[in-house]
């Protein structure tokens, strides 16, 4: 088989701009890296990802404002600093479970009858849930959370 007639159009001749991820997207990307490093037993990689995440918040608290999540995040950092991978994995599991639960509750609140006049709140809550869920599980929440009525909301 022969291929004839392929022109010489250049896809590289245009001007391209790299799109910088938002702060939120960067947090999610680094969070996903932390998850993968912990799952793979890569202590050094997890330490680096943790330090990058910690830099997002004041006093190295990471991206968390919630006091419980902030404390869980700091406990994770202490375990990583001590080189205790098993304890870090356990601390991370507790932290991510709390994070997803908090996001689910925010979606439920935003989709409740009293908030129907504020579609922006629901869109923001869904974006947080989707970003955090992807960072933790590496997939969109729609596939595994679709049966949860609190989350099965189209923003």
C-alpha distance (Angstrom), angle and dihedral (degrees) to the residues before:
residue distance angle dihedral
X1 . . .
X2 3.77 . .
X3 3.75 129.8 .
X4 3.77 116.6 -142.8
X5 3.73 134.3 174.1
X6 3.77 101.8 36.7
X7 3.77 105.8 154.8
X8 3.73 126.5 -145.4
X9 3.78 100.5 -113.7
X10 3.73 112.7 157.0
X11 3.77 118.2 -137.8
X12 3.77 89.4 -176.3
X13 3.77 96.5 59.9
X14 3.81 94.4 82.1
X15 3.76 126.4 84.6
X16 3.78 113.7 -102.4
X17 3.73 129.0 -169.2
X18 3.74 122.6 -157.2
X19 3.75 110.0 -128.0
X20 3.76 110.9 -132.8
X21 3.79 113.9 -139.6
X22 3.77 117.3 -116.3
X23 3.78 119.6 -108.4
X24 3.79 88.7 -101.8
X25 3.83 92.3 50.8
X26 3.81 90.2 48.2
X27 3.81 90.3 52.0
X28 3.80 90.3 50.6
X29 3.82 92.5 48.0
X30 3.78 92.4 50.2
X31 3.80 90.8 43.1
X32 3.81 89.2 54.2
X33 3.80 89.7 50.2
X34 3.81 90.2 51.2
X35 3.81 90.3 50.4
X36 3.79 92.7 50.0
X37 3.80 93.6 45.7
X38 3.80 91.4 51.0
X39 3.81 91.8 46.8
X40 3.80 90.7 49.1
X41 3.80 93.6 47.1
X42 3.82 92.7 -116.5
X43 3.80 101.2 150.5
X44 3.81 95.4 176.1
X45 3.80 92.9 48.5
X46 3.82 90.8 47.3
X47 3.81 90.3 50.3
X48 3.81 90.8 52.1
X49 3.81 93.0 47.1
X50 3.80 90.8 47.2
X51 3.81 91.2 52.1
X52 3.80 90.3 50.3
X53 3.80 91.3 50.4
X54 3.79 91.9 45.5
X55 3.79 89.7 56.4
X56 3.82 90.0 65.3
X57 3.79 93.6 71.0
X58 3.77 137.5 55.6
X59 3.78 112.8 -89.7
X60 3.81 90.2 8.1
X61 3.80 92.8 -67.7
X62 3.77 92.0 138.2
X63 3.78 123.3 -139.0
X64 3.80 94.6 -37.9
X65 3.79 127.2 111.1
X66 3.80 95.3 167.6
X67 3.84 107.8 96.7
X68 3.82 93.9 -137.9
X69 3.80 93.7 49.1
X70 3.79 90.6 44.8
X71 3.81 90.7 53.1
X72 3.82 91.4 46.3
X73 3.80 90.0 49.9
X74 3.80 91.7 50.6
X75 3.83 90.7 48.4
X76 3.79 88.4 52.7
X77 3.80 89.0 52.1
X78 3.80 92.1 50.5
X79 3.80 90.9 51.5
X80 3.79 91.3 48.8
X81 3.81 91.7 46.7
X82 3.81 89.4 52.1
X83 3.80 90.1 50.4
X84 3.81 92.3 -119.3
X85 3.80 102.0 143.7
X86 3.81 95.4 175.4
X87 3.80 93.1 52.7
X88 3.82 90.0 44.8
X89 3.80 90.5 53.6
X90 3.81 90.3 50.6
X91 3.81 92.6 46.7
X92 3.78 90.7 48.2
X93 3.79 91.5 50.9
X94 3.81 90.8 53.5
X95 3.79 91.7 46.5
X96 3.80 95.7 48.6
X97 3.79 92.5 45.3
X98 3.80 89.3 54.3
X99 3.80 91.2 45.7
X100 3.80 94.5 53.4
X101 3.82 91.7 43.7
X102 3.79 90.3 52.0
X103 3.80 91.1 49.4
X104 3.82 92.2 48.2
X105 3.80 90.3 51.4
X106 3.82 90.5 50.0
X107 3.81 90.7 52.8
X108 3.80 90.6 48.7
X109 3.83 91.3 50.3
X110 3.80 92.5 46.3
X111 3.80 92.4 49.8
X112 3.80 95.2 46.3
X113 3.79 119.8 112.8
X114 3.80 93.4 -102.7
X115 3.82 92.0 60.3
X116 3.80 100.7 46.5
X117 3.79 90.4 110.3
X118 3.81 92.0 61.6
X119 3.82 109.4 63.1
X120 3.81 90.0 163.8
X121 3.81 90.4 66.3
X122 3.79 90.9 54.4
X123 3.80 92.4 46.9
X124 3.81 90.8 50.6
X125 3.81 92.6 47.2
X126 3.81 91.1 49.1
X127 3.81 91.4 48.2
X128 3.81 90.3 52.1
X129 3.79 92.0 48.4
X130 3.80 93.3 47.2
X131 3.79 93.3 47.1
X132 3.79 95.0 46.3
X133 3.79 93.0 43.0
X134 3.80 90.7 52.0
X135 3.80 91.0 47.6
X136 3.81 91.3 51.9
X137 3.81 102.1 36.5
X138 3.80 105.0 18.6
X139 3.80 94.2 -124.5
X140 3.78 142.4 81.0
X141 3.81 113.2 -86.7
X142 3.80 91.9 -131.3
X143 3.78 92.5 79.3
X144 3.79 98.9 54.9
X145 3.79 102.9 20.1
X146 3.78 97.3 46.0
X147 3.80 93.0 108.1
X148 3.80 93.9 55.9
X149 3.81 106.7 96.9
X150 3.80 91.6 -155.1
X151 3.78 90.2 60.1
X152 3.79 103.1 30.7
X153 3.79 92.2 90.0
X154 3.76 125.3 126.6
X155 3.80 111.0 -135.8
